[in-house]
């Protein structure tokens, strides 16, 4: 297992026992831990707007994927956790723009609370392209 770490996405919450991502069978699959809309420069959750939070969570996922050697185009599965499913349409609009024609498998759940008071959290599984 290889731990993936980048300063272009928020570090794990203080004292939390997880990595931003791990890659197993190096060069093949990467699992990105759930990302919320924490600005990696300030370490603070951004304003409570589901569209803005979805966009930043996906940028954080993309930054971690880049550190692992791939991108959103290589994502095969995501899980989206939401504080309120009535915000699904707004989240889905931003999500669709981020992925374009690429539509990975996805599950979306409403949960009672998310880390740092976030409105949305997104985790991803991607395939790292073969080298050479």
C-alpha positions in Angstrom: 0.0 0.0 0.0 1.2 3.5 -0.9 0.0 6.6 1.0 -0.9 9.5 -1.3 -0.4 13.0 0.2 -0.6 16.5 -1.3 -0.6 20.0 0.1 -3.1 21.0 -2.7 -5.9 19.4 -0.7 -6.7 19.6 3.0 -4.7 17.4 5.4 -6.7 14.9 7.4 -8.6 16.6 10.3 -6.4 17.0 13.4 -5.8 13.6 15.0 -7.9 11.7 12.5 -6.6 8.3 11.7 -6.8 8.3 7.9 -4.8 9.2 4.8 -5.9 11.5 1.9 -5.7 8.5 -0.3 -4.0 5.1 -0.6 -3.0 3.2 -3.7 -3.0 -0.6 -3.7 -1.2 -2.6 -6.3 0.8 0.6 -7.2 0.0 1.9 -10.6 -3.5 0.5 -10.7 -6.1 1.6 -8.1 -6.4 4.6 -5.8 -9.0 5.1 -3.0 -9.5 8.8 -2.1 -10.8 9.4 1.4 -13.9 11.5 1.7 -13.2 15.2 0.9 -15.2 18.1 2.2 -15.0 21.8 1.2 -12.0 22.7 3.4 -9.8 25.2 1.7 -6.3 23.7 1.7 -4.7 27.1 2.1 -6.7 28.2 5.1 -7.7 24.9 6.6 -11.2 26.3 7.0 -14.5 25.0 5.7 -15.9 27.5 3.1 -19.3 29.1 3.3 -22.4 26.9 3.6 -23.4 26.8 0.0 -23.9 23.3 -1.5 -22.7 24.3 -5.0 -19.5 25.9 -3.7 -18.9 23.1 -1.3 -19.4 20.4 -4.0 -17.0 22.3 -6.4 -14.3 22.5 -3.7 -14.7 19.0 -2.5 -14.2 17.8 -6.1 -11.2 20.1 -6.6 -9.7 18.5 -3.5 -10.4 15.0 -4.9 -8.8 16.0 -8.2 -5.7 17.4 -6.4 -5.3 14.1 -4.5 -5.8 12.1 -7.7 -3.2 14.2 -9.5 -0.7 13.4 -6.7 -1.5 9.7 -7.2 -0.9 10.0 -11.0 -4.4 10.2 -12.4 -7.4 12.5 -12.5 -11.2 12.7 -12.5 -11.3 11.0 -15.9 -10.0 7.9 -14.3 -12.6 7.7 -11.5 -14.6 4.6 -11.6 -16.8 5.1 -8.5 -17.7 7.9 -6.1 -19.8 8.1 -3.0 -21.4 11.4 -2.1 -22.6 12.0 1.4 -25.0 14.9 1.9 -26.3 16.7 5.0 -29.6 17.3 3.2 -30.8 15.4 0.1 -33.1 18.3 -0.8 -29.8 19.9 -2.1 -29.2 16.9 -4.4 -30.1 18.9 -7.6 -27.6 21.6 -6.8 -24.9 19.1 -5.9 -25.6 17.0 -9.0 -25.4 20.1 -11.3 -21.9 20.9 -10.1 -20.9 17.2 -10.1 -22.0 16.8 -13.7 -20.0 19.8 -14.8 -16.9 18.5 -13.1 -17.1 15.0 -14.7 -18.4 16.1 -18.1 -19.2 13.1 -20.3 -17.4 10.8 -17.9 -20.0 9.2 -15.6 -18.5 7.0 -12.9 -20.7 4.7 -10.8 -22.1 6.7 -7.9 -24.0 6.3 -4.7 -25.4 9.2 -2.8 -26.6 9.2 0.9 -28.1 11.6 3.3 -26.3 11.5 6.7 -27.1 13.1 10.0 -23.8 15.1 10.1 -20.5 15.5 8.2 -17.0 16.5 9.4 -16.5 20.2 10.2 -20.2 20.9 9.6 -19.9 20.3 5.8 -22.9 20.0 3.6 -21.3 17.5 1.2 -18.4 14.9 1.3 -17.2 13.0 -1.7 -14.9 9.9 -1.8 -13.6 8.3 -5.0 -12.0 5.2 -6.4 -9.9 5.7 -9.6 -7.7 3.6 -11.9 -4.2 4.9 -12.3 -3.1 4.6 -16.0 -0.4 2.1 -16.9 3.0 3.7 -17.4 4.8 3.2 -20.7 
